[in-house]
Amino acid sequence: MSNKKKASAKRRDGEAEGKQLTATLQALNEQRQLAQSVTQRYEAAVARLEEEVSSSKRAAKDRVGLVGNVLNYVGFVITILTLLVLIYDCRPQVVVTAGQQIDTADPLSVQFRLANTGRLAIKGVGVSCFVKDLSVAAGGGLTNLDFGLPAKSIWPINVMLPSEETTVSCSVNNMVRFSGPAEGNVVTHGDIVVIANCRLAAVPWHVSQEFRFETKRDGNGKLQWFPRARD
């Protein structure tokens, strides 16, 4: 083979190798670009995932904060309501009821029972009576008359413990003398208000409660005292 042919063959082989090398480089470049594209998509996916996780954490934190605020508010309201209920439940409470008459013929001899029905001891207990109406057989009587003096004998009771009782009376006959024969001074109707005052040991001010009673005749024709609504 001549040198010219040998050179031509080498040139063709070189061109073929160059083309093959170029194709290989192009394939490598395409693979590199594909790898870069995959990496970019992967990184974008990871970034989106991280953002979603971060957003979920923020939302969860916000929800936890909201729930915490609601629970704090509910706890505050419950505390205030509990305190108000406790204050109301521990308020001074007394009850006055009509007891026995010392003289069955004289309804004014009735003894009223005063009881501490509250949860705490009360102090400075005092009682007074207000006569709204007191009628006698001879006609006339008393109306709208305040008798504070009958309470003097029990004013003040220093301390009354829970469930403790005492007796008070509105002895109008000891305060007033009706004129005329005794038979004309027999009480035919009575309407009185017993006013009880007291305070808690730790509280300086008094509270008052009124209990109204009116006479009615029983089956034997005797006057008895019964509670009546205040009006």
Residue, then its C-alpha position, 0 to 999 in steps of 0.5 A: m500500500s502506498n504512503k498516500k493510501k496509508a495516510s488517507a486510511k489514518r485520516r479516516d480512522g482519526e475522523a471516525e475516532g473524533k466523531q465517536l469521541t464527539a458523540t461520547l462527549q455529547a452523550l456525557n453532556e446530555q447525561r450531565q444535564l439530565a443529572q443536573s435536571v434531576t438534582q434540581r427537581y429533587e432539591a425543589a421537591v425537598a424545598r417544597l417538602e421543607e416548606e410544607v413541614s414548616s408551614s404545618k409546624r407553624a399552623a400546629k403551633d398557632r392551633v396550640g396557642l389558640v387552644g391554650n388561650v381558650l383554656n386560659y380564658v375558660g379557666f379564668v371564667i371558671t375561677i371567677l364563677t367559683l369565687l362568686v359562688l363561694i362568696y354567695d354561699c358564705r353570705p350571712q343567712v338567718v331564718v326567723t320562724a314563729g314558735q310557741q305562744i307562752d300564753t295561748a290566749d295572747p298571740l303577742s306572747v309568741q316566741f320567734r326562733l332565730a337560727n343561723t342557717g349560713r356556713l359561717a359564724i355571724k356576729g353583732v346579731g340584733v332583732s327589731c319588730f315592726v308592727k304593720d297592723l295590730s287590731v283589737a276587739a274594741g276596735g282600732g289598734l296600731t299600724n306602722l309602728d316600729f318597736g326596736l326596744p324588744a330587741k334590746s334584751i338580745w342586742p347584740i348577740n356577740v357570736m352565733l355559730p352555724s346552726e345555732e338558734t336563739t329566741v326573740s319576742c315582740s312583746v307589744n303589750n310590754m311597750v303599749r297599754f291599750s285604753g278601755p276594758a281588758e276584754g276590749n283589748v284582745v287582739t283579733h288580728g296581727d301583722i308584724v315584721v321581724i327584722a334580723n341584722c347580722r354580719l360576718a366576723a371578717v366583714p364590717w357592715h351588717v346585712s338585714q333580713e325581714f320576715r313577715f308574719e300574720t295571724k290566722r285562726d286555727g281549727n280551735g278558733k285560736l290565733q296563730w302566726f303564719p309566714r306571709a310574703r313581703d309586699 
